[in-house]
Amino acid sequence: MRLNKILGIALAVAAVTTFSSASLAKDIVRISHTQIETHPDHIGFVAFKDYVEKKLGDKYEVQIFPNSQLGANEKVLELVKQGAVQFLSVSTANIEAFNKKYAVFSVPFLFTSEKAFEAFVTKPEVLAKLSSDAKKDGFEALGAFTAGTRNFYSKTPIRSVKDLEGKKFRVQAGPTNVAMMTAFGAAATPMSFGEVYSALQQGVIDGAENNELALTDQKHGEVCKYFSYDGHQMCPDLLVGSEVFLSKLSPEDRKVFQEAAVEAQTVEFAAWHKSVDAAKEKAKAMGVEFINVDANEFREKVLPLHQELLKANPAMKEMYDEASAFNANFK
C-alpha cells in the first residue's frame, strides 16, 4: 500500500515535470490591445491565436492581453520594438511619432467613403509600403482592423461646426489631430484612451471623437448624450508585429503568422459591422441622440489643411496621392 502510494506520487511528479517541460519548450507570443473582450479587435486576435496554434501549436503559445493590461499603446509599442511584446493593435495616430508616413490616415476627410477606406487599408501593397521602414521602426504592419469612422460626441449637441468652437475635445496623440481641431475652432486635448471616461466625468474635456463602440464598450455614452456623424477621419487599427520577433522566424513560421494576421483582419471586419449596429441600439437605450450633420460644412473647414499638412510632412505624400486616387473607384 505504502509502495503504491510512493509510486503514485512519483508518477504524478513526473507528469507535472513533463507537462512543465513541454510548456516551457513553447515560445510565448504576447498580444496586446486596449479594448474589452467583446470588441472586434479582441475577436480578431482570438482568430489569430487559433490559427497560429492550430498550425504551430507545438512551438508557440499565444497569449492575449486585452483592456490595456500591459499599458497604453504608446508604452506597449516600445515593448514591441524591444521584442518583449510580439503583436499589438494600434491606431495609426499613435504611430505618427515613430514614422511620419502613418500620419496620412489622420488627414481629415482623406477618404470619400467607408468602402474606399476599407478596401485601401487592407491592400497588401499599402501595408507593405507602410512597413518599408520596419527595420528602423522596430515593427511591421501585417494587417489592418477597421475602426469605422471617427465622429464627435459630447455633453452638448454638435449640429454644426460652430458648436465645436471653444470646446475641449480629446483627440489621439499626433500633430495632425491638433491642427484639425484648431481648424474647427476647438481645443485639442490628447490623452490615452483609458483616461477619457474620467476626464469627461470631471469636466476636463467637453467631448471626444471616436466611433460608436466607444459609447458602449467604454461607457462614454453615460456622460455624452450626443453623437454627431461628420465622419472627419477613418483611421485603421494596424496589427503590428515586432521586427525583433518576426526577423527570427523561419520562412515557414513567418508565413503562418502572416496568414494568421489576414485571418484576424477578415474576422475583425465582419465582427465590426455587426458590433456597430448593436452599439447604436444600446447607446440609444442609454439616452444617446445620433445626429446627422452636413459633413460638407465640416469638410470645407479643414480641406485647406491638406496642403499645409503635406508641406509640413512630405513623408506621407506618396500614400496621400495613392489614397486620393483610390477614392475615384468608389464614387
ABEGO torsion letter per residue (X at the ends): XAAAAAAAAAAAAAAAAAAAAAAAABBBBBBBBABBAABAAAAAAAAAAAAAAAAAAAABBBBBBBGGAAEBAAAAAAAAAAGABABBBBBAAAAAAABAAAAAAABBGABABAAAAAAAAABAAAAAAAAAAAAAAGBBBABBBBAEBBBBBBABBBABAAAABGBBBBBBBEAAAAAAAAAAGBBBBBBBAAAAAAAAAAGABABBBBBAAAAAAAGAAAABABBBBAGABBBBBBBBBBAAAAAABBAAAAAAAAAAAAAAAAAAAAAAAAAAAAAAAAAAAAGBBBBBBBAAAAAAAAAAAAAAAAAABAAAAAAAAAAAAAAAAAX
